[in-house]
Amino acid sequence: MCDVLNHPDVNLPRNFLLGFPVTGVVPDSGVLRTIPTAGSEEAFWAGYKRTMATNNSWATTLASAVNSEGLSARGRRRELLRRSWDLTKNEVAQGFASQPMTLAELKKKYKLADGNLGCRPLRRHGIVQGQKQARDANGLPVFEPGGAPKMVDKIRLIDDSKASLHNSTLIRCCETIAPCRFTYMGYVADETLRQASALGVQAPELVFSLDDMKSAYRQIPTADPEMCIICIYSFDKGNLGPRFVEQHGHKYAPAPHQGERLARKTCPALPECARHTLLHPRGTDTLHPRQFRAYLECL
């Protein structure tokens, strides 16, 4: 699709194969909004090396802080920490993360020749972000005796890339996201009608939908996963204490950039997708979301 559209983000397919960088100098994709960068690239790398030189002591300090909070938290705060740990275990079960490690296991795995660590973990906690309907062990929605949905707190996991200095000293970006205007869908509809008229065929009924992929960020591969290790308190009986968990996909902070780059590739394909539908309606005059995705994958 990139070749057909002469898409400027030529590294997008390669990044999906080999992973997107989450630290270091992130190359310009050519499709996002440019932002000014502070200082020179040489100065950035100097700060990067200074920060990475403290990885060993940082991991020790982080484990101690997580352990202290896990032991001292009470009431609602303790319950939130426990729920966050349960959600982290779900990520492991779903294949989005590796088995938890102790501090000693982390240092053994990532120890460098000079005694430092080749990774820099992030602290994980959770926040309540509204409510959602409860689900049972089989994933089915749960209802109250009267028939109303049983609501529970919706927990969003937060991996603190500010305290770990990832944001300030370990990543250098020259662009930021610039979401497409909502009116773009109107443009797609207008273009569909124009092409239908030019071809002398009946215009299809366009059906737009919000396709929210489950764990979308987690499915974006990372080029440097050693920089995406989180630290959280384990409440499992017989396995209490701070645990480090390697994340296979993106953390939230850099993920919007990569998701936006994918959107920037698919948006120019929409008018072509509409044209393809008009020429090959397959016996239907309605463009449903599943057909829409299938056509995009074929282009």
N, C-alpha and C positions, 0 to 999 in steps of 0.2 A: 504493500500500500504506500509506503514511504516513497518508493521509486516512481510509482504511477502518478502521485500527487506532487512530485518534486519537493517533498517536505524538507524544510531546512534542518530539522532535528535529526540528523543522520545517525547519531549515536544511540537513539532510542532502542532499536532492535538489539543492538549489541549489549546495552545495559540490562535488558531483560534476560539475556543469556548469561552474562557474567556478573550482574549485580550493579546497583547504583551506589556511588560513593556517598557516605554520610559524614565523612571527615576529610580534611585536607582541602585543596583547591578544587571546587566543583566547577567543571567546564561550563561555558555558556552554551545553552541549548539552542539559542537563536529564536525561541518562540515565546519566552516569558518577558515580563516587564523588567527592564534594566534598572539596577540600583547602584549608587556609588559605593565603592569599596574604600575602607579606611586604611591608610598606610600602604606601604609597598608589599609585594609578595614575599620579599626577603624578610621583612619585619614579621610577617605572619608566621613564616616557618620557624623563625627564632622563638616566637612565643609558643608555638606548637611544641617545639622540642622541650622548652622549659616546663610546660605543663605535663607532658608525657613522662618527664624524668621523675615526677612525683607519684606515678601510678601505684607503686608499692605501698607507700604511706597512705595514699588516698583510699585504697581498698581496705586497709586495716582500720582507718578512721571511720569509713562508711559502715563496715561490719559492726563496729562498736556502737555507733549511733543507732543503727537499726535494731541491734540487740537490746539496747537500753529502752527504746520506745516500745518494743514488743513486750518487755517485762513490766514496764510501768503503766502502759495504757490501761484505762478503765472505761467501763460503760460503753457509750456509743462509739467512742474512738477505737476501743479495742475490737468491737464488733466489725467496724469498717476495715480494720487491718486484717481481721480473720477472713472477711469476705474477699478482700483483695488477694489474699493467699489462695483461696479456693479458686478464684478466677484464673490466677497464674497456673495452678495445677491443671485447669481445663485447657489452657493453651498448650501445655506439655502433652496432654492426652490427645489433642487434636493435631499434633505434629508441628505446631508453630514455634515450639521452644524445646530445648534439650532438658535432660534430667538435672535437677538442682544439685549444686555443689557447695561444699563448705568453703570457708576462706582458705584453708590449707590445700584443698583440692584445686581451687582456682589458681593459687600461687604455683602449685606444682605443674599445672598444665600450661600456664602462660609465662613461666619464668624465663627470662632472657639470660644470655651469657654473662651480662654485667650485673645480674642479680635483680634488675628491675622487672616490671611486668609489661608484657606487650598488649595489654588491654586496659580499658578504663571504664569501670562499671558505673551505672546510674542508679540512683535510689528510686524505688517504686513505692507509690502509695495510691490510694483511691479517693475519689470524691463522689458524693451523691449528685447525680444529674437527672433529677426528675424521677418518675416512676414508670414501671412497665408491668405487664401482666406476668404473673408467676407461671412457671412451667414445671411439669413433673420430671421424673427421671428419664422418661421416654421423649421429652421435648414437647409434650402436648400442653396446651393452655389449661390453667387451673381456674376453677370458678368457686365462688362462695356458695353456701347452701341455698341462698335465694336466687342464684343464677347470675349474679353480677360477677365480673372478672375480679379475681383476687390480685390485688396490686402489691408490688414490692418495690423497694428502692432500686433504681438503675445506677449501677456503679461503673464509673469510667476510670480505668487504670491510667495513672499519670507517672511517666518516667522523667525524672527531674534532670534535664540536660543543662540547666542553668547552674545548679550547685556544683556539678561535675566539671564545669567550665567548657563543656562541649560547644555551647552556643557562642561563647565569647572568644575562645582561643583555638579551637580545634577544627573549625569549619570556616571557609571563606567562599561566600557566594556573591555572584555579580548580578543576580536577578531574583525576582520574587514572583509569586503567583499573580495573575490578573484574570480572574474568572470572566468567562464570556458573558455578554449581556443577555438578559432574559429575552430580549427582542430577537435574538438569533433564531429562536424557534419560529417566530413570525416570518423571518426571511426564508427559512426552509419551506414553510407552507406556501409562501408567494412563489418561490422558485418551482415548487412542485406543480402549482397551477399553471405557471408559464410554460413549463415543459410539456404538460399534458395538452395545453392548447396548441402548441407548436407541432405536436405529434398527431393531433386530431383524435385523441382518445379521452375516455372519461377519467377525470381526476380521482385518485383514490381518497378514501377517508383516512386522514392521518390521525393516529392515536399516539400521543406522547405520554410517557410514564417516567416515574422516578425509579431507576433501577439501582437500589442501594445494595451493593455486594457485601456479603457478610465477611467481616475481618479483611476488608479490602487492603488496608495498609500492610497487614501481615503477609499478604501474598506478593508484595513487591520485593524482589530479591535485593540483598545488600552486598556490596563489594567488600566491605570491611566489617564483618559480623563481630569481630573482637571488640568493636566499639559500641556494640548493642547488647551488652550484658547487664542485667538488672539485679539489684539486691533487695530482698524482701524477707520479712520474718516468717519462719515456718511455725505453724501452730500444730503440726502433726504430733500425736502422742509418740514419744520415744525419738522424735526427730526435731526437737525444738531448737530455735536459733536462727541467725541470719543465713540465708541461702542465696547463691548466685545462679542465675538462670540465663543461659545463652538464648537469644532471640534470633530466629532464622529470617524473619522479615523486617520491614522498616518499623522504626519507632514513629510516633506521631509527628514530631517536630520537622523532620525532612520530608516526610511522605507526601504532604500536599503538593510539593514541587513536582514530584514524579507523577502523581496522579493527574496534575494539571497538564503535564507534557503529553500524557496519553490522550487527554481530552483535546488538546490542540492538534493532535493527529487525526482524530475521528471527526471533528467538526467540519473540516474541509471536505470530508468524504460524504457528508449528508446529502448535498445536492446530487452528487453522482449516484448515491444510493437511491434517491427518489427517481432518477432517470432510469436506473436499472429496473425498479419496480414497475414503472410505466411500460417498459419494453417487454418485461417478463412477469406479468401479473399472476401467473399460475392459477388462473381461475378465480381470483378474488380481487375485490376492489378496496380491501381494507389492509392497511399496513400496521400489523400488530407488533408489539415490542420484540417478541421472539424472532419474527421474520426480519425485523429491523437489524437485530444483532447478527443474524445469519448472513444477511446481505453484506454487512460490514466485513465479516470474516472472509467473505468470498472475494472482496474487491482487492 
